[in-house]
Amino acid sequence: WVSRLHKAATAAQDRGDIAYTFSENVSNTDYARVLREYAEAGNKLIIGEVFGAEAEAREVAAEYPDVAFLMGSSFKEDAALPNFAVFDNYIQDASYLSGIIAGAMTESGNIGMVGGFPIPEVNRLMHAFMAGEMNPDIQFQVSFIGSWFDPPKAKETAFAMIENGADILYAERFGVSDAAKEKGILAIGNVIDTQAEYPDTVVASAIWHFEPTLDKAIAEVQAGTFKAADYGIYSFMNQGGTSLAPLGTFEGKVPAAAMELVAQREAEIMSGAFTVTINDEEPVSS
């Protein structure tokens, strides 16, 4: 997730649009301090995520009204805090397309889904994936591990799903594709493309492109027009914010009917003729 922000910011710096500095591994309890340090240092735009430090981050933003804050958040913008905008990776369009592929590839009709936490961002991607149209009779096993990074726990959870009949895994967390690889089944990736590491395992991935979100914010800051807004729309497929990763090693291995439907739906998403439902409710096994 964070790597996508870094990639976009690095690209903007390489173009000469911004000077970019960053901090890694900042705990929620230390987040406000780091935000203040960046604001005090004269930075005009600060990006990050505040899923675990929402109130604290907004308090800092209120102290520095001349600094633009663009933060990943499960909440919305507040007109009373005009320098604090929010975003989230609304990549449900590509997640939906990957679900079409998964539905065509499963032989058991049983798919396991392992997530970190049931927050809106994760929930909407899972629901979009589950809405894939190739197989309406699929059984979904859904579980959350309560961590953003615990590969052993994710792997253990995935193993249990495989034992319970899953032959494809939705790898929202690291560790899931490892379980699929060990057991010789398939996986669907999320946010980044890991097929190079799992060439015989990861069939497709919904990729997040943060560039449209960041570029819009940079333009607004430079124009002096940055304001409280929801930048979530810039993660949509028709804004260039998400795409389905190339099939790569699985080219020609996905049923033609599925790929025809993927192409059709992608064209309809881009034109506005088809809209993937956004459902932020916690998904359950079915």
N, C-alpha and C positions, 0 to 999 in steps of 0.2 A: 504494500500500500504506500508506504513512505517513499519507496524507490521511484514510484511514478511521479511524485512531487519533485524529487531530486532530479530526475531526468528532464522534466520540463523546465525547471529553474536553470539547470546547466545549459540547456539549449538557448534559453533567453539570454544568458550571460555570454555565450559564444557569439550570439548575434550582436552583442554590444548594447542590448536593451537595458540590462541591469548589472549591478555588482552584487554578487551572491555570496553569502556566508551562511553556515548552518551549524546546528548542534544536534548530536545524536544521543539516544538513550536517556532522555530527560524524563524523570519520574513525574507522576501527576502532582506529587507534593512539592516539587521543585519548579513546576511549570511557570507559575506566576513570576518567580524571580527571574527566570531566563527571558520571559517576555519583556519584563521591565528593563533588563540590561540591553536588549536589542532596541527598545524604544529610546532609551537614554543615549544610545550610541548614534542616534540620528537616522536610523533606517526609516524609510518612508512607507514600506510595505512589509508586513510580517505575515508569513503563511505557516500553517501547521494544522494540528488537530486538537480538539478539546473535548473529546468524548468522555474523558475522565476528569476534566477540570473546567467544566463549563462556566460555573459561577465565577471562579477565580479569574479566568481569562477575560470575561466581560467586565469585571471590576478593573482590571489593568487597562483595558481599552478605554474605559471611561476616564481614566487618569491622563490619557494621551490622545486628545481629540484630533490632533493634527497627523496622527499616524494611522495608516490604513491596516486593518486586521482582516485577513481572509482565512477562516478557520473551518476545518472539517467538523461537522456537528450534526447531531440528530435533531437539533432544534432549529427554529427559524430566526430570521432577522428581526430586529426590534427598532422601530423608528426612533425610539428614545436614545438609541446608541448608533448614531448615523455613520460611524467609522468602522463598524463591525459587520462584515458580510460573512455568509456561511456557504459551504458547499458540501457535497457528499458524492460518492461515486455511483451515480445513477446509471449503471451499466446493464440494466435489465434487458435492454434490446439484444445485446450479444449473449447474455445468459439464456434468454429464451431460445435463440438460434442454436446454442450448444445443447439445449434440452431436446430439440428436434433430433439432433444427431445421436444423442444418448438413447433416445427412445427407439431409434432404428437399429442401434448396435446391441442392445441388451437381448440376451437369449432367454434369461430366466424371468424377465419382467419384474426384476427386483433391483432397485437402485438405492445405494446408501449415500447419505448426505451428512458430512461432518462439518460443523461450523464452530466459530469461536464463541461468540455471545449472540443471543437473539435480539440484536439491536436492529432498528429499521433498515440500515444499510445492508446487513447480511440477509435479513428476512426477505426483502424485496427481490434479491438476486435468486434466492432459493425458490420463491414462488414463481418467478419468471421461468426458471429452469424446469420446474415441475409442470409448467403449462405447455411444454413441447407437445406437438400434435401427432406424432407418429404412432404412439401407442397409448390409448386412453386407459388401458387396464394395468398400468404399472403400479407396483407396490413400492412406496418410498419409506425408507427408514431414516428418520431425522434425529440427530443428536448434536448437542453443543457441549464443548469441553470446558467452558469457563476460563479460557485463556486465549490470548492472541498468539502466543508462541509457546507451544508445548508439544513438539513433534512426537515424543514417545506416547503421550496420552492420546493424541489424534490417531496415531498408528494403532494403538490398542483398541480404540473405539471402532476403527475401520475393520480390524480383524474380526471383531464380534459381528459386525454387519455381514462380512463375507461368510462367516459360519452360518449366518441366518439366511443365506441365499443370494446376497447381492453379487452381481457380476459386473457392475459398473459403480464407481464411486465418484461423488462430487467433491472435489478436493478444495474446499474453501480454506483449509488450513494446511500448513506444512506437516508432513508425516503421513498424510493420507495416500499420496501417490507412492510412497515407499511401501505401504501395505499392499497396494494394488500390484506393484511390481513383484513383490515377493510371492504373492499368490497367483500371479499370472493372469490377472484380470485387467480391465481397462479403467481409466480415470478421465475426468473432465476437469480442466484447470480453471483458475479464476484470477483476474487482475493482471497477472503476468503470464508469459508463455514459458513453460518449463519442459517443452517437448524435447529440447536438446539434451536434457538430463534424463528424460524418460521416453526414449524414442519408440519403445514398443508398448508403452502404457498410456500416455496422455494423447487422447484422440483429438481433442479440440479444447480451446480456452477462450473465455470472454476477456478481452484485453481492455484495460483502462488507459485512456490517453488524457493526462491532466493538462496538456498544452493549451487547449481552447479556454479552459477555466482560468489558468494563470495569465495567458495573453490578454484576455478581456480585462482582468484586474490591473495589469500593468498599464494598459491603454487608458483606463479610467483614472488611475493615479497620475499619470503623466498629463492628462487633460484637466486635472483638478476636479473631476466629477465623480470620484469614488463615493459610494454611499451604501447604506445598509441594504442588502439585497440577497436573494437566494441564487447562487451561481450553479445550483444543481443541474439546470437545463444544459449547461455546457458539457456535461458528461454524456448526453444523449447521442445516439448514433448519427442522427441527422445534423449534429453540430461537430462531428468528428471526435467526440469524446470516448467512443468505444468502438471496437471492431471484433470480429471473430478471427482468431489467429489462423494462419494458413494450416491446412491439414498436414502438410509435410510428409512424414513417413506413413500417414494414413490416407494419403491421396489415392483415390481409386478403391479404397477398402470400405468406404461408407456407401450404403445402398443408394443408387442413383435417384430413387424417388425422394429420399430424404434431402439430398443435395439440391434437387430441383425445388423442393419446398423452401429450403433455406434461402435460395436465390430469389424466389418469389417474395417471401416475407421480407427479406432485406430490402428489396426494391420498394415494397409497399411501406416499410418503415421510413425509408429515406424520402418518399414522396408525401408521407402523411396519411396514406390510405389505410394503414394498419397501425394500431397503437398497442404496445405491450402494456398490460395492466400493471400498475404499481400497487403492490400490496405489502404494507409494512408490518402486518400482523405476524406474530410468531408462527412459523409453520410446524405442523405436527406429522408424525408418521401416519401413513394411510395404507 
